[in-house]
Amino acid sequence: MIQKLSEKNKDFFDQVYDVVRLIPQGRVTSYGAIANYLGTKSGARMVGWAMNAAHVLPDVPAHRVVNRNGMLTGKMHFAHENEMERLLKVENIAIENDQVLNFKLLFWDPIIELEL
């Protein structure tokens, strides 16, 4: 059964996608950082749900969103098992054991970067 999103959730998902589209190539952010930027500090899980639905949207670089420790926790939602890692490596982001190396250096915080 296909579940429809409520209008509130759809609007939130669209806001998440707008932020994700701004993440520069070669950088990563976290579910929590996006939630915090959107004013829902405890909404990281909701951002995760939005990202789970984003992998089929060609203009949303979902591979650039990882958990707060730099782990590729969303990788199972991509079409192929290693697709998230492959896309990050194309952007010269080193991955080891499903974790972004130099995560703190590569971390893109929308509150800082977008000067909220």
C-alpha positions as CSV (number, residue, x, y, z in Angstrom):
1,M,0.0,0.0,0.0
2,I,1.4,3.4,-1.0
3,Q,1.2,5.9,1.9
4,K,0.6,9.6,0.9
5,L,2.6,12.2,2.7
6,S,0.6,14.9,4.6
7,E,1.0,18.4,3.1
8,K,3.0,19.4,6.2
9,N,5.5,16.5,5.7
10,K,5.6,17.1,1.9
11,D,6.5,20.8,2.6
12,F,9.2,19.7,5.1
13,F,10.6,17.2,2.7
14,D,10.8,19.8,0.0
15,Q,12.7,22.1,2.4
16,V,15.1,19.3,3.1
17,Y,15.7,18.8,-0.6
18,D,16.3,22.5,-1.1
19,V,19.0,22.4,1.6
20,V,20.6,19.2,0.2
21,R,20.8,20.7,-3.3
22,L,23.1,23.4,-1.8
23,I,25.7,21.1,-0.3
24,P,28.8,21.6,-2.4
25,Q,30.5,18.8,-4.2
26,G,33.1,17.2,-2.1
27,R,31.4,18.1,1.2
28,V,29.0,16.3,3.5
29,T,26.4,17.2,6.1
30,S,24.3,15.3,8.6
31,Y,20.6,14.7,9.1
32,G,20.8,16.7,12.4
33,A,22.5,19.7,10.8
34,I,19.8,20.0,8.2
35,A,17.0,19.6,10.9
36,N,18.7,22.2,13.0
37,Y,18.9,24.6,10.0
38,L,15.2,24.1,9.3
39,G,14.3,24.9,13.0
40,T,13.5,21.4,14.1
41,K,16.6,20.5,16.1
42,S,15.2,17.2,17.1
43,G,14.0,16.4,13.6
44,A,17.0,14.4,12.4
45,R,14.9,11.3,12.0
46,M,12.3,13.2,9.8
47,V,15.2,14.4,7.6
48,G,16.3,10.8,7.4
49,W,12.8,9.8,6.1
50,A,13.0,12.6,3.6
51,M,16.4,11.4,2.4
52,N,15.1,7.8,2.1
53,A,12.6,9.1,-0.4
54,A,15.2,11.3,-2.2
55,H,17.4,8.7,-3.8
56,V,15.1,8.5,-6.8
57,L,15.2,12.3,-7.3
58,P,18.1,13.0,-9.8
59,D,18.7,16.5,-8.6
60,V,19.0,15.8,-4.9
61,P,22.6,14.7,-4.0
62,A,21.4,12.4,-1.2
63,H,24.8,10.7,-1.0
64,R,26.2,13.9,0.7
65,V,24.0,13.4,3.8
66,V,25.4,11.1,6.5
67,N,24.8,10.6,10.2
68,R,26.4,12.8,12.9
69,N,29.5,10.6,13.0
70,G,30.0,10.5,9.2
71,M,28.6,7.0,8.8
72,L,26.9,6.1,5.6
73,T,23.7,5.0,7.4
74,G,21.5,5.8,4.4
75,K,23.4,3.5,1.9
76,M,20.7,0.8,1.9
77,H,18.3,3.2,0.3
78,F,20.3,3.6,-2.9
79,A,19.6,1.3,-5.9
80,H,23.0,-0.5,-5.4
81,E,24.7,-1.5,-2.2
82,N,27.8,0.6,-2.8
83,E,26.3,3.5,-4.7
84,M,26.5,6.0,-1.9
85,E,30.2,5.2,-1.3
86,R,30.9,5.3,-5.1
87,L,29.3,8.7,-5.5
88,L,31.2,10.1,-2.6
89,K,34.5,8.7,-3.9
90,V,33.8,10.4,-7.3
91,E,33.8,13.6,-5.3
92,N,37.2,12.7,-3.8
93,I,35.7,11.9,-0.4
94,A,37.6,9.0,1.3
95,I,35.5,6.3,2.9
96,E,36.6,3.5,5.1
97,N,34.4,1.0,6.8
98,D,31.3,3.0,5.7
99,Q,32.6,6.1,7.3
100,V,33.7,9.4,5.8
101,L,37.4,10.0,6.7
102,N,38.2,13.6,7.7
103,F,34.5,14.1,8.4
104,K,35.0,17.2,10.6
105,L,37.1,18.8,7.8
106,L,34.5,18.0,5.1
107,F,31.5,18.8,7.2
108,W,29.2,21.4,5.7
109,D,27.0,23.1,8.3
110,P,24.1,24.9,6.7
111,I,23.7,27.3,9.6
112,I,27.2,28.6,9.1
113,E,27.5,28.2,5.3
114,L,24.1,29.7,4.6
115,E,24.6,32.4,7.3
116,L,21.3,31.9,9.1
